[in-house]
Amino acid sequence: MARTMLRAFVTPDRQPAEPSLGDHPKQVTAMRMQPSFSAWRPRLTATVAACLASLMAFVATPSHAEDRFVPAAPEPGTDIPAATVKFGMRPYADNTFYIIGMKKNWFQDVGISFDPAPYGLKANDSNVTTLLLNGQLDIISEFCPLMLPTYKDATKLKCIGFTDNFLANAILANPALKLKSFKDYIAEGKSFEDALKAALAPMKGKQLVGAPELSDRAFEEYVNKVSGAGFTLQVLDDAKSLVLAKAGRENFVNPEGAPIVYTLRQAGWTDLVDIDDLIKHGPGGVASPIEPLIGIVGIGANSDYVNAHQNTVLRFMSVVWRIIDETKKDPSLYDLQAPYLNSMAGTSLDGKGVEETVKILHPFTSFADDKQYYDDASGTTYYANVYSAIIKDFEAHGVIPKGKMTPDDFVWGGPIWHQMVEYKTKTDDLMDKMKGKTLAADKQALADKAKAFYAGYDYLDSYRLALAASM
């Protein structure tokens, strides 16, 4: 999974090192890690219509109304509209779980099908942003900061939701080296910095094999600077790196994908230090240097699509929350995801392996827990805190123009989530008013359907049907 981004630094007068990873010289680029510490979701009556209009009142008027999510009123009637979404998934465990909802027909339950059929497009980090920007895709699974560089010239790409906090950023060591980890040194009583220096001392002057994604650079640069290890970076994509690691031809790696991290950990590779170590033992607080290293995975979308298909987006998100809830109750559902993930990532995980990957490296965030991103303004995962830091640093490095954007210009997940919270609240009120009443058969059928949609986190349609049942 991709995480918080950092602009990659290459020493201008330094030529790429000679490839040392076997048969893949074209894929290898050596970069000197620099010490700069920059850390880079029945027909409605007039009375019903009035009720629906009041629902929109909770949406605050934005300062840049032209670049904000614009809620739409619920559709009239009680049918579920059909919609086809051009959707793409990236090759990571927390980017392919959507396949579970597809195979269980949960997206179909809310009227959504995918183009290309049946499961959308298998995308990757090299093409997914371009496909989204030019409209070939409507929605993608995404680590949203990867879309920010497009704001140098465009403002179309938005983060419409968050799914998990990514904890898989880790420097792993070949088990043959028999090294001690940061956790080992912490257990011995060493301070944060001393433990980090001791854990990475064996990397002094050595090479770390890392993924091409710029999202890895922040973590790598931070631990390199604080530890004083002075390691260099060789860039190689995860699939090739995994082959070399399994053959014992790498000593230190920082994979991009959680399935790769999990696979190597299972094979005995030593976790020298990971992002969770930094969060637990490093300097705390919103202003902490650790704050910009926190990776929150989510969903990206083209704003032209979002503001023309607002209710489809709400229904799409409802299935995301349903999958997260159902997999927590029944982890065997990951058996549906494993083959698809393996076909993209080059891994050989079974459902249990995917379950463990999720549990250890990127536990999913439920609908209720999304409040950490959108309501807890003092929290380290609050969207404005995270993205203010990222945007500021991107501006400082010329990735995006200074003053061109704010977190609210980019993160549309808050208004979308808050709208669904409002639908949930209004559905609760309607259900309470109908409780104990004897309804006509057709009204009771609508109420029952409303309850089913409610259970599946589709609060938009549960509200539509509950409202119709109550009239």
N, C-alpha and C positions, 0 to 999 in steps of 0.2 A: 504494500500500500504506500502511496506517496504521502509525504508529510510536509511540514512547514518548509518554505523555500528559502534559499540563500543564493545569491548570485555567485557563480563559480569564479574563482580567481585563478588565473594562470600567470606565472611570472613572465613578463614580456620577453626577457632575454634568455629564457630557458627553453630549450628544444625538448619535445617529447622524449621520454626515456625509451630505450630499446625495449620492445615487448619481451616480457618474460613469462608469458602465460601460454606457451605452447603454440598451437596452430591458429590463433586468432589475432594476428598482429593488427589487422584492420579495425578490430573492435576495441583496441586498447589505446587509451590516451593517458599519459602520466601528467598529473598536475601537482604542483607544489602547494601544499596547504598553507595559506597565509595566516598570520596571527591576528588579522583584523577581527574583532569580535562584533559581528553584525548579524543579528538573528532575524534571520529572515522568517446558512442553511426552514285522480279525477281533476281537472282544470282548476286552477286556483282562482278564488274569488277576489274581489277588491280588498276584502278584509284580510285575506291571506297575504295579498301583495303588500299591504301596509305592514304586516308583521315582518315580512321579509325585508322590507326597506329599513325597518328599525334595526335589523341585524347589522346593517352596514355602519351604524353609528359608532361602533367601537373602534373603527379604523381611524387612526389619527391622520390629519392632513399633513403630508410630508412637505419638507422645504423645497424639494426638487420633484414636484408631482409628476413631471414628464419621465422620470427615471425611477419609478416606484411600482411595486405590485399594486394593481388596481382590482379589487375584489369584484366579482360578478354576482348578481342575484341568482338564487337557485332557479333551476329550470321549472316552468309550469308543468303540471301534471304529476303523475307518479311513476312513469316509465323511467328506466335508466338509459340515458343516451349512449349510443355506441360511439367509440372513438378509437382511432388507430394512432399509436405513438411510435415515432421513429426513435428507437432507444438503443443505446450502446452500453456495453459493460466492459470494464477493464479487467486484466487477468489477476485479480487478487481475491482473497477469501471474503473481505468485507466490501467487495465490488461486484460479486457474482451471486450473492444470496437471493437476489431477485428471481433467479431461476426456480426457486422453491415455490414462490407464488404463482409463477407461470405454469409449472407442472401440476400444482394443486387447483388450478383454474380460479384462483382468488382474484386475479386481475380481470378475468372474464366475468366474474360475479358483479363487478362494478362497471362493466361495459367496455373494458380496455383490451385491445389486441395490439400486436406489435408488428412493426415493419423494420427489417425483413422478418417474415414469419418463420418459425413460431416464437423465437426467443430474442429477436433483435439482432444487433450486430456485435460480433466479437471485435472490440476495439483495443487500442493500446495507447500508451502515452505519447507516441510520436504522431498519431493522426487524430486523436479524439477531439482535441480543441479546435482544430481546423474544420473538422466535420460538423461540430456544433456551431461554429461561427458562421459557416456558409449555409446552414440550414439543412444539411444532409442528415443531421440528427436533431431531434427536439430536446431530448433529455439524456443525460449520461450519468453513470456512476462516476464519482470524481473526488479527488482531493482538491477542494476548491481553489486554494492559492495558485495552483497550476494554471488557472484561467486569468489571473491578474495581469500578466504581461500584455494581454490583448488590449488593456485599457490605455496603452500608449496611443493607439489609433482608433479604438472602438469602445463601445460601452454596452454591448449586447449580451454578454455572458453573465449569468447570475447564479448565485448559490441558493438553491431553494429548499435546502434541508440538510441536517446533520444526522449521521447514523451511528457513529462510534468515535471514541477517543482512542487513537492509535498508540499502542505501547510497544511496537515491535522494532523500533529503531535500536539496533544493537550491534556492537562490535564483537564478533565471534572469533575464537582462536582455535586452530587445529588441535584436536585432542592429543596428538602426538607430542605437543609442546608441554603438556602437563602444567599449565599455568594456573595461578590463583586469580580469583575475580575481585572486582570492586566490593561485592557483598562479603567475600571472605575477609578483606581488610577492614571493612566496617565492623564486622563481628569481632575483630581483634581490638577494636577500640580506636582505630585511626579516624581522624577528622575527614570531612568530605574531600578536601583538596589532597590531603596526604594519601587517602585511599585511591583516588583517581590517578595520582602520580605513580603509585606503586603498581596498580593494575595495568597501566599502559606503558610502564617502563620497558618491557620486552619489545615494544614496537619502536623504540628509539631508532630513527634512521631507516626503518623498514617500510614496506609498502602495504597499504590497505586497499583491498579490491572492493570498489563500491559501484553501485548502479549508476546509469547515466542521468537519472532524474535529478534536477537541481534541488529538489525537495530534500535530498539527503545531506546537502552541504552544510546546513546550519548545525546539525548535530555533530557531524564530523569535525567541523572547524572549532566548535566550542570545546569538545573534549581534547582536541589537539592542543589548543591554546592553554587551557587550564592545567592540563597534565604536563605540558612541556615536552611531549613525546616527539614532536617534529616528524611525524610520519608523512610519507607522500601518498598520493592517491592514484590508483590505476582504475580506469573506468571500464566496466564490462557488464553487459546486461545479465539479469538474474539467471536465465536459463543456461547460458554458457558458463557462468560462474559456478552454478550448482554442479555441473558436470566435472569441472576442474576440482572443486572442493571434494566431491566424492572420490576422486582419483588421488587425493592427497597432494595436489599440486598448488594449493593455496595455503597460506598460514593465517592471514587475517582478512576477514570479510565483513562488510556491512550490506546485507541484501536489502532490496527495496520491498519485496513482497513478504508478508507474514507467513505464507505457506513455506517459503524457502527458509526463513528463520526457524520455523517450527521443525522442518525436516532436518536441518543441521543440528539443532538442539537434541532431537531424538537420536541422532547419530553420534552424540557425545561431544559435540563442539562446545567449548567453554564460552559462556556469556561473560566476557570481560567487563562490559558496562553497557547498560541500556537506558532508554529514556525514563523508564520508571524509577531507576536508581537516582537519576537527577531530580526528578519530581519529589521523591520521598526524602532525599538527603541534601539536596542543594538549597541555595538561598530561596526563600519563599516570598509570597506576596505578588500582587498584580504587577509591580514594577520590577520583579525579579528578572535576571537575564535568562532564566529558564522559561519564562512566559512565552516568548516567541517560538520556543522549540516544541511546544505542545501541538500535536497534530490532531485535527478533528476531520474525520472523513465525512463526505456527504454526497450531495446530488447537484449536478450542474444543469443549467437549461438556457436556452436562447430566449431572451426577454420578449421577442416578437411572438414566439409561440406561447409563452406563459400568459401574457396579457390578452391573447386571443382565445385561450383555452383554460381559463382560470379554474373552472370546476373539474375539468379533466385532471389538472394538476392536483387538486385536493383529493380526488379519488385515487390517483396514483400513490400519493403519500399515505393514504389510508391503508393501502395494501402493504406498503413498507412497514408501517407500525404493526400491522397484523402479523407479518412474517417474523418480526423481532419478538413479538409476544408468543407466537406459537412455537418457535424454536426453543424458547426458554422453557416452555411446558413440555415439549416433546423433541429432545435433541436428535432423535432418529430421523427427523426431517432433513438433517444435513446429508443423509444418504442420497438425497435427490440432487444435492449441489455438487458433491465430490467429483463425479465423472466430468461434469461441465468445467469445473475449476481445473482439474488435472489436464483437460484437453487444451486449456489456454496457458497454464503456468508451467507445464512440464513436470508437475509433481505427481506423486502416486498415493495421495491421501485417500483413506476411506472416510465414511461419515464421522466416525469417532475422531479421526485426526482433524477434520475440519472443526468439529465441536471444540476440541482442545485448543486449536489455533485461535478460535474466537474467544474462548474463555480466558486464555492466558494473554493474548497479544492485542486483541481489540474487542472487548465486550461491547455488545450493542446497547444503544440507549433507547429506552422505551418512550412512548408518547408522553407519559407523565413526567419522565425525567428530562425531557427536552427543555424544561424550565431552566435548567442550568445554563443553557445557551442563550435564552431569550429573556429571562426575568431576573436572574441573579447578577445584578450589575457589579457586585464586588468579587465575583468568582473568577478564577483563572481561565475558565472555559467560556465566559460570557463573550458573545460574538464581537461586541465593540472593543473589548480589551484585546482580544486576539488579533483582530484585523486592523486595529489602529496601529499596533506594533508592526505588523507585516507591511502595511501600506507606507508607513513612515520610512521603513528601511528600503523599500522598493523605490521610493522617491529619492532617497539619499544616494542610491546607486544608479539613478537614471533609467530604471526599468519602466517607470511610469512618470508622467509629468507631475510636478509638485502642485498640490491643491486641486487636482482634477477630480478626485473622488474621495468619498468617505465610506466607512463600513456599511452605512445604510444604502448607499448607491449599489453596493455589490451583494450584500446578504439580504435576500428576500425571504429567507426561511422563517423569520420572526413573524411578519404579518400573516404568512400562510398558516403557521402553527396557531397563532392567536385566533385566526378566523375559525379554525377547527375546534379550538377550545370553546369559542362562543357558540358554535353549533351544538357542541356537547351539552353545554349549560342550558341552552334553550330546549333541547330534546329532553333533558332531565325534567325541566319544568312542565313540559307537555305531558310526559309520562306520569308525573305526579298528579296532574289534574285529571287524568283518565283512570287513575288507580281506583278500583272499587266500582267503577261504572260498568253497566251492561251496554256493550256496543252492538250495533247492527252487524250482521255477518261480514259485510264488505268492509266496514270500518275496522272490525276486529282483525281481519286478514291484513289490512294495512298496518295496524299496530304491531302485529306479529312480525311482519317484514321489517318494520322500523327497528324492532329489537334485534333482529338478525344483523342488520347493517351496523347497528350500534356495537354489537359484540365484535364486529370486524373492523372497528375504528373508522368506518365510513359515517361520520357524524353529519355530513352534508345530506346524504340520502335518508338517514334515520330521522333527521329533522323534517325533510320534505314529506316523508310518509306519515310521521307522527302528527304533523300539522294537518295533513289531509284527513287523518283518522279522527282528529279532534273536532273537525268542523261539522 
